[in-house]
Amino acid sequence: MPRSVWRGTLSFGLVAIPVSLYPATEAKDVRFHLFDRQGRRVRYRRMVESGPPLGEPEAGDVEPAGTDDEERPAETEVAYEELVRGYEVEPEAYVFLETEEIQRVRPTPSRVIDLEEFVRLEDIDPVYFEKAYHVVPARGAEKPYELLLRTLKESGRVGIGRFVLRTKPHLVALRPMDRVLALETLYFGDEVRDAGPLVGRLDPGPVSQREIDISKQLVEALASEWDPSRFADEYREELLRMIAERTPEHVEEPDEESSEDAGSRIKDLMETLRRSVEAAKASPKPKGGQRAG
């Protein structure tokens, strides 16, 4: 069982459900380390480029008398505490920020995912989905968890909220997934590129209804039920086959410890739900994704 990446409270209305998040996907790319031909490990180091700092003339622009390539400064390694972050505002023009300045504005991790509104899943284009997590209730919170799961299934809606995971703010969608709740982190609106400029370059010409009908027949002939187990990464499998042939012995990977369940009880759930509905009806609806207040 994987380790949880976040523990906190899932909140909708006045109902609070203690939960943990577990990664729902696992990248299985074959990753290699670098070695030289003698089998010595090659590592990357932080090196300062030779030459003058930004804004000063290059050595080639103003060549001092008596300077040759052997006298130019060589690249040197720089300590981590000496690093600053530079943001490129235009080609070869940077704005620099100290690590302390970035940390001052960095958000603190959230302990609550507050569902602000509920929308239909089909209204969210898949391009907005970033990463998926399984949502697991703490011990004692199974009933309100099951209530929310079944409510989302029967209403056909997903909960939209925001929280901070580690140091990064996330927009999220909470949706039913088989027998568990899944939390999808979403790209923010300005992170999804507008396809308009690309569409403007298209000139498909006329398409007849007969052509559409024949194309639909082809689609129906190839239609099937979605079964991801039928698809595999053949490149990865071939790499693993070659690695297995050269592995002297099989090494068992140790199992990771499972996280301890947090004990919590939700009392008087029906009364909490009733008061939540009353509060929701009395409050003005949010506009533009912002909460009313």
C-alpha positions as CSV (number, residue, x, y, z in Angstrom):
1,M,0.0,0.0,0.0
2,P,1.5,3.4,-0.9
3,R,2.1,6.1,1.6
4,S,-0.5,8.9,2.0
5,V,0.7,12.2,0.6
6,W,-1.8,14.3,2.6
7,R,-4.0,14.1,5.6
8,G,-6.7,16.5,6.5
9,T,-10.4,17.2,6.4
10,L,-12.8,17.1,3.4
11,S,-15.5,19.7,4.0
12,F,-18.8,20.4,2.3
13,G,-21.3,22.6,4.1
14,L,-21.0,21.9,7.8
15,V,-20.0,18.3,7.2
16,A,-16.3,17.6,7.8
17,I,-14.8,14.2,6.9
18,P,-11.2,13.3,7.9
19,V,-9.5,11.7,5.0
20,S,-6.1,10.8,3.5
21,L,-4.9,11.1,-0.1
22,Y,-3.1,8.3,-1.9
23,P,-1.6,8.5,-5.4
24,A,-4.0,6.8,-7.8
25,T,-1.4,6.4,-10.6
26,E,2.2,5.2,-10.7
27,A,4.7,6.1,-13.4
28,K,6.6,3.0,-14.4
29,D,9.1,4.6,-16.8
30,V,12.5,2.8,-16.8
31,R,15.0,5.3,-15.4
32,F,18.7,5.0,-15.8
33,H,21.7,6.4,-13.9
34,L,24.7,7.6,-15.8
35,F,28.1,5.9,-15.6
36,D,31.3,6.1,-17.6
37,R,32.7,3.1,-19.4
38,Q,34.6,1.9,-16.3
39,G,31.4,1.8,-14.3
40,R,32.0,4.9,-12.3
41,R,28.9,7.0,-11.4
42,V,28.4,10.3,-13.2
43,R,26.6,13.0,-11.3
44,Y,25.5,16.5,-12.1
45,R,27.0,19.5,-10.3
46,R,25.9,23.2,-10.1
47,M,28.5,25.0,-12.1
48,V,28.9,28.8,-12.7
49,E,29.4,29.6,-16.3
50,S,32.6,31.4,-17.3
51,G,32.3,34.9,-18.4
52,P,31.0,38.2,-17.0
53,P,27.7,38.6,-15.1
54,L,24.6,39.6,-17.0
55,G,24.7,43.2,-18.0
56,E,28.4,43.4,-18.4
57,P,30.1,43.2,-21.8
58,E,31.3,39.8,-23.0
59,A,35.0,39.3,-23.1
60,G,34.7,38.9,-26.9
61,D,33.1,42.4,-27.2
62,V,35.9,44.2,-25.4
63,E,39.0,42.1,-25.5
64,P,41.6,43.4,-23.0
65,A,45.2,43.5,-24.2
66,G,47.2,40.4,-23.5
67,T,44.2,38.1,-22.7
68,D,44.0,34.6,-24.3
69,D,41.7,31.6,-23.8
70,E,44.0,30.1,-21.2
71,E,43.6,33.1,-18.9
72,R,39.8,33.1,-19.0
73,P,38.1,31.9,-15.8
74,A,37.1,28.3,-15.8
75,E,33.7,27.0,-14.6
76,T,33.5,26.6,-10.9
77,E,31.1,24.8,-8.6
78,V,28.7,27.0,-6.6
79,A,27.2,26.2,-3.2
80,Y,23.5,25.9,-2.8
81,E,23.2,28.8,-0.4
82,E,24.8,31.1,-3.0
83,L,22.0,30.5,-5.5
84,V,19.3,33.0,-6.5
85,R,16.3,32.4,-8.7
86,G,16.2,34.3,-12.0
87,Y,13.0,34.7,-14.0
88,E,13.4,35.5,-17.7
89,V,11.2,38.5,-18.5
90,E,12.5,38.8,-22.1
91,P,15.4,37.1,-24.0
92,E,18.5,37.4,-21.9
93,A,16.9,39.7,-19.4
94,Y,16.2,38.3,-15.9
95,V,14.6,39.4,-12.6
96,F,16.3,37.9,-9.6
97,L,14.6,36.8,-6.4
98,E,16.3,35.6,-3.2
99,T,15.1,32.2,-1.8
100,E,13.9,34.1,1.4
101,E,11.7,36.4,-0.8
102,I,10.0,33.4,-2.5
103,Q,9.5,31.6,0.9
104,R,7.7,34.7,2.3
105,V,4.9,34.5,-0.3
106,R,4.8,30.7,-0.5
107,P,1.4,29.4,0.8
108,T,1.3,27.1,3.8
109,P,0.0,23.6,3.4
110,S,-3.8,23.2,3.8
111,R,-5.5,20.9,6.3
112,V,-8.9,21.4,4.8
113,I,-10.3,20.8,1.3
114,D,-13.4,23.0,1.2
115,L,-15.8,22.0,-1.6
116,E,-17.1,25.4,-2.8
117,E,-19.5,24.3,-5.6
118,F,-20.7,21.2,-7.5
119,V,-20.7,21.0,-11.2
120,R,-21.4,18.3,-13.8
121,L,-18.4,16.1,-14.7
122,E,-19.1,16.3,-18.4
123,D,-18.7,20.1,-18.2
124,I,-15.0,19.7,-17.4
125,D,-12.9,19.0,-20.5
126,P,-10.4,16.2,-19.8
127,V,-7.6,18.7,-20.7
128,Y,-8.0,20.2,-17.3
129,F,-7.2,17.0,-15.4
130,E,-3.7,16.9,-14.1
131,K,-3.2,14.1,-11.5
132,A,-5.4,11.7,-9.7
133,Y,-5.6,10.6,-6.0
134,H,-7.7,8.1,-4.1
135,V,-9.5,9.6,-1.1
136,V,-9.7,7.3,1.9
137,P,-11.7,8.1,5.0
138,A,-10.2,7.9,8.5
139,R,-11.5,5.2,10.8
140,G,-14.9,6.2,12.1
141,A,-15.7,8.5,9.2
142,E,-16.9,5.8,6.8
143,K,-20.6,6.7,7.0
144,P,-20.4,10.4,5.9
145,Y,-17.8,9.4,3.3
146,E,-20.2,6.8,1.9
147,L,-23.0,9.4,2.0
148,L,-20.9,11.9,-0.1
149,L,-19.8,9.1,-2.5
150,R,-23.4,8.1,-3.2
151,T,-24.6,11.6,-3.4
152,L,-22.1,12.5,-6.1
153,K,-23.0,9.3,-8.0
154,E,-26.7,9.9,-8.0
155,S,-26.5,13.7,-8.6
156,G,-24.1,13.3,-11.5
157,R,-22.0,16.2,-10.1
158,V,-18.4,16.6,-8.8
159,G,-17.2,18.9,-6.0
160,I,-14.9,21.7,-6.9
161,G,-12.5,23.1,-4.2
162,R,-9.0,24.4,-3.5
163,F,-6.2,23.4,-1.2
164,V,-2.4,23.6,-0.9
165,L,-0.4,20.4,-1.2
166,R,3.0,20.8,0.2
167,T,3.7,24.4,-1.2
168,K,1.6,24.4,-4.3
169,P,-2.0,25.7,-4.5
170,H,-4.3,23.3,-6.4
171,L,-7.7,23.5,-7.9
172,V,-9.4,20.1,-7.4
173,A,-12.4,18.1,-8.5
174,L,-13.8,15.4,-6.2
175,R,-15.6,12.7,-8.1
176,P,-17.0,9.2,-7.5
177,M,-14.7,6.4,-8.9
178,D,-16.1,2.9,-8.6
179,R,-16.3,2.3,-4.8
180,V,-14.1,5.2,-3.7
181,L,-13.8,9.0,-4.1
182,A,-11.2,10.3,-6.4
183,L,-9.6,13.7,-6.2
184,E,-8.3,15.2,-9.5
185,T,-6.0,18.2,-9.4
186,L,-6.9,20.5,-12.2
187,Y,-5.0,23.0,-14.3
188,F,-6.1,26.6,-13.6
189,G,-7.9,28.3,-16.5
190,D,-4.9,30.3,-17.6
191,E,-2.7,27.2,-17.8
192,V,-4.8,25.6,-20.6
193,R,-3.8,27.0,-24.0
194,D,-6.5,28.4,-26.3
195,A,-6.9,26.3,-29.4
196,G,-8.4,29.3,-31.3
197,P,-5.3,30.2,-33.2
198,L,-4.8,26.6,-34.3
199,V,-8.5,26.3,-35.4
200,G,-8.1,29.4,-37.5
201,R,-5.5,27.7,-39.6
202,L,-7.8,24.8,-40.6
203,D,-9.5,24.7,-44.0
204,P,-11.2,21.3,-44.1
205,G,-13.5,22.0,-47.0
206,P,-17.0,20.6,-47.3
207,V,-17.9,17.3,-45.6
208,S,-21.0,15.5,-46.9
209,Q,-23.5,13.7,-44.7
210,R,-22.8,10.5,-46.6
211,E,-19.1,10.7,-45.6
212,I,-20.1,11.2,-42.0
213,D,-22.5,8.3,-42.0
214,I,-19.8,5.9,-43.4
215,S,-17.3,7.2,-40.9
216,K,-19.8,6.5,-38.1
217,Q,-20.2,3.0,-39.4
218,L,-16.4,2.5,-39.1
219,V,-16.5,3.8,-35.5
220,E,-19.3,1.4,-34.6
221,A,-17.5,-1.5,-36.2
222,L,-14.5,-0.8,-33.9
223,A,-16.5,0.1,-30.8
224,S,-15.8,-1.9,-27.6
225,E,-15.8,-1.6,-23.9
226,W,-12.8,0.2,-22.3
227,D,-10.3,-2.2,-20.9
228,P,-7.0,-0.6,-20.1
229,S,-5.4,-4.0,-19.4
230,R,-5.4,-4.7,-23.2
231,F,-2.8,-1.9,-23.7
232,A,0.8,-2.1,-22.6
233,D,4.0,-0.1,-22.9
234,E,5.9,-2.4,-25.2
235,Y,9.1,-0.3,-25.1
236,R,9.2,-0.5,-21.3
237,E,8.5,-4.2,-21.4
238,E,11.4,-4.8,-23.8
239,L,13.8,-2.7,-21.6
240,L,12.8,-4.7,-18.5
241,R,13.3,-8.0,-20.4
242,M,16.9,-7.0,-21.3
243,I,17.5,-5.9,-17.7
244,A,16.2,-9.1,-16.4
245,E,18.5,-11.1,-18.6
246,R,21.5,-9.4,-17.1
247,T,20.4,-9.4,-13.5
248,P,22.4,-11.9,-11.5
249,E,19.7,-12.5,-8.9
250,H,16.3,-11.2,-8.0
251,V,16.1,-8.7,-5.2
252,E,12.9,-8.4,-3.2
253,E,11.7,-4.9,-2.6
254,P,10.7,-4.2,1.0
255,D,7.0,-3.4,1.5
256,E,6.3,0.2,2.7
257,E,4.6,0.6,6.0
258,S,1.0,1.4,5.8
259,S,-0.1,4.7,7.4
260,E,-1.9,4.5,10.7
261,D,-5.6,5.2,10.5
262,A,-6.7,8.3,12.3
263,G,-9.7,7.8,14.7
264,S,-12.5,10.2,14.3
265,R,-16.3,10.2,14.7
266,I,-19.0,12.3,13.0
267,K,-21.9,12.8,15.3
268,D,-25.4,13.7,14.5
269,L,-24.9,13.6,10.7
270,M,-28.5,14.3,9.7
271,E,-28.6,17.4,11.8
272,T,-25.3,18.6,10.3
273,L,-26.7,18.0,6.8
274,R,-29.9,19.9,7.6
275,R,-28.1,22.9,8.9
276,S,-25.7,22.8,5.8
277,V,-28.7,22.9,3.4
278,E,-30.2,25.8,5.3
279,A,-27.0,27.7,5.3
280,A,-26.5,27.1,1.5
281,K,-30.0,28.3,0.7
282,A,-29.5,31.5,2.8
283,S,-26.1,32.4,1.3
284,P,-25.8,34.1,-2.2
285,K,-24.4,31.8,-4.8
286,P,-20.7,32.4,-5.7
287,K,-19.8,34.0,-9.0
288,G,-16.8,33.4,-11.2
289,G,-15.4,30.7,-8.9
290,Q,-15.1,33.0,-5.9
291,R,-16.9,32.3,-2.6
292,A,-19.5,34.7,-1.4
293,G,-18.7,36.4,1.8
